[in-house]
Amino acid sequence: SERSPCTILSLFPTCNIHHPNIIMNSVILATLLSSAAAFAPQSTGRVSTAVNEVNWQPNESEFAYGLPGSLAPVGEFDPLGFAKDTPLATMLQWREAETQHGRVAMLAVLGMLVVEEPIEYHPLFEAYNKDIGPAIRQLDEVDAQTPFFLVGLTLLIGSLEYNRALVAFAKPEGSFSFQQLSEDHYPGDVGFDPLGLKPDDAEEFATIQTKELQNGRLAMLGAAGIIAQELTNGEEIFVNLGLAADRFDPSSVPIQF
């Protein structure tokens, strides 16, 4: 029998197609809460900064001013010479960008692997009774059923980025350049450490940040590879690897593949 659109997209285990406001109200509520958190007053009296806490000081004689991230056997890997004669302010901006993109990529790789065969866990879909297809097209499926969801998602991401900007970037006052970091901001430290994993010792901090950077770099390559492969043939990554059966029926979703 033909499935209701509700079996394709649902924010709850049980979904009534006659009550679409349930979905929209949930999205609006989540968006408002996240936006309120983003515009909450920020502390301006920071005495102890991330840089001082880990006792990091830039060293012009070292690779990348002595920032963590180099790991044997590759070591100081910079074949295109980006780090050579680069100003400290620019180097810190690049490290901020690299750290944040690495974190997003790690979440992306984990997310793509979890929502596809054979795991298929997804909070927005009833995936227990059918394959919902490659991760790269799942937001298209959401948009086809609930277009306003992407508006809420955009506002959520924007509020998080706004909050990060308040913490990381300098105020546009006096001598100011685009994307200039605050003087007391250490690249990547946005004050989010709910599990208390950040060590106080400088050497331990350098070690754990190197691990984060290396995993983030690998994740950026991995995410790019997964996306490219799924764009090529439209199959989920574990199906491509021969580790899962291909149960996906393109006719079962509200978009064209």
N, C-alpha and C positions, 0 to 999 in steps of 0.2 A: 504494500500500500504506500501511497505517496506521503512522505514525511512533511509535517508542518514546518514552516521556517523557524519555529521555536526550537526545533531539534538541532538546527544549525548554529544558532547563537543564543546563549542564555547566560546571564550573570548569576543565576541561581540553579541548584540542582533540579528544582521543579519550576517550570516556567509556563505562564498562561499567556497565550498569544493575544487574548482579549484585554490584557493589562500592560500595554507597552510603556506606560508611565513609570512602572517599577524600575526599568532599566535606566530611563532618563533621569529620574529622581536620584538614583544611586550615583550616577556620573556627576550630576550637578553638586550633590553633597560632598563627594570626594574632592571635586575641584575647588569648591569654596573653602574646605578645610585646609587644603594644601596652599591655596592662595593666601589665606589668613596667616599661615605659618611663615610664608615667604616674606610678608610685609610686617612681621613682628619686629619691634625695635631691636636693633643690634647693639651689642656692647661696644662702646668706643674707648673704654679704659683698659685696654689690654696692656698689662705690664710685662708678663712673661710671654714671649713669642715662641713659635715653633723653632725658629732658627736658634734662639738662645737655649731652648730646652735641650736640644741635641748637640749644642756647641759646634754647629757647622759654620765654618768661615770659608769664603771663596779663596782658592789658591790658584793664582794665574799660571804657576809653573806646572800644574797638573792638568790632565785631560778633563775637559768640560768643567774646569774650575774645581775639580775634586768632588763633583756631585756623584752620589752612588749610581749604580747601574751597570758598571763593567763587570764581566764575569768570564773567568777562564773556561775554555781555551781561547775564546774569541778576544777577550780583553777589550782594548780600546778600539772597537769596531766603528770606523767612520770612513768608508772607502771614498765617499764623495767630498770629504773634507768640510762638512758643515760646521764642525766645532772649531776649525782653525781660524784664529783671529776674530772670533765672534765676540761682540761685547757681552759683558756679564748680564745686563738687563735682557738682552735677546735670548741668551742661553737659558735664563730662568723662565722666560715666557715659553720657550720650546719645551722645557721640562714639565711645566704646568700642563701644556697641551698634551704631551705624550702620556703623562700620568692619567689624566682624565679620559683620554681616548682609550687607553689600555683598560681602564676600569669598565667603561661602557662595552668594550669588546669582550671582556671576560663574561659579563652578564649576558651579552648577545649570544655567545657560543653556547653557554649553559642553557639559555632559554630555547635556542633552536633545537638542541639535542633533546630537551625534555618534552617539547610539544609535538615531536614527530614520532613515527614508528621507531622502536617498539614500545616506548614509554607512554607517549600520548597523554600527558597530563596538561590540561589547559583550563584556566579559570573562566574563560569566556565562551567555551564551547562544550557541548555534550558529546565528548569524543569517545565515550565508552562503547558506543554501538556502531561507529564507523570511522574510517580514516578521513581526516579533514585536510590532508594535503600538505605540501611543502610550507615551511615556516615563512618563507619570503612572501607568500601570498595571503597569509592568514589575516593581516590587517585589512587587505582588500575585501575579504569576506565580512569582516566586522563592519567596514564602511558601507558595504552593500545593504546590510541589515539595519544598522544604526549609525547614520552619518554623523550625528552630533557627538558620538563617542570620541572621534578623532579631535574634535574641537576641545573637549575636556582634557584629552591626553596632551594636546599641544599646550594648553594652559598650565597643566601640571609640570611638564618639562620646563616651560618658561619660568615658572615660579622657582623651581629648583636652581636654574641657571642664574636667576636674579639674586637669589640668596647667596650663591657662590660668588657672584660678582661683588657683592657687598663685603664679603670676607677677603677675597683675593686681590682685587684690583684697587689701584689708587684712585682717589677722587680727582676729577678733572679740574684741578686748580693749579695755578702758577705754571711752572715748566712741566708740561704733561705730554706724554706720547701715547699713541694708540695701544691699548692692551697693556699699559704699564702696571706692573704688580706693586702692591704696597711694599714699603721698605722692610717691614717686619714679617712679611709673608713668606713661608717656605713652600716651594712648588708642590702642589697636591694636597696640602694640609688645609682642609676646609672645616676642621673642628668636628668631624663626624667619626667617632670611635666608640660606639655603644658597648663594645665588648672589652674595651681597655687594652687593646693589643699593641698600641704604640709604646715602645720602650723609652725609658729616660736616658739610658746609656747611649752615647754617640755611636759606638761600634755596632751595638745591637740594632740601633735604628738604621744604620747604613746597610746592614745585612738584610733586614726585613724589607727595606725599600727596594733593594736590588732584586729580591725575590718577586716583589710586586711588579716591578718594571719588566723583568724578564718574562713573567707569566702574561703580563699585558701585551708585550710585543708579540709573543707567540699567539695570543688570542686574536690580535688584529690580523695577523696572517691567516689564522684559522677561519675567522669570520669571513674574510674576503674570499677564501677558497670555497667555503660552503655556499656562499651566495652565488659565486660564479658558476659552480657546478649545478646548483638548482635552477639557475637561469638558463643553463645550457639544455637540459633535458626535462626539467619540470618534475624530477623525482626527488624524494626525500633522501637525506644523506646516508642513512643506514641502509636504505634500499639500494642506493648506488654502490655501497660497499658489500652488498650481498649478505648483510646481517639481519635483514628484516624482509618480510613478504610485502609485496606491493598491493595493498588493498584499496588504494585511493581510486575513487570513481569521480572524475571531474564533473559529471552530470549531477552529482549530489550536492554541489555547492552553488551559490548564487552568482558566480563570476565565471568568465570564460578563460580557459587555460590554452 
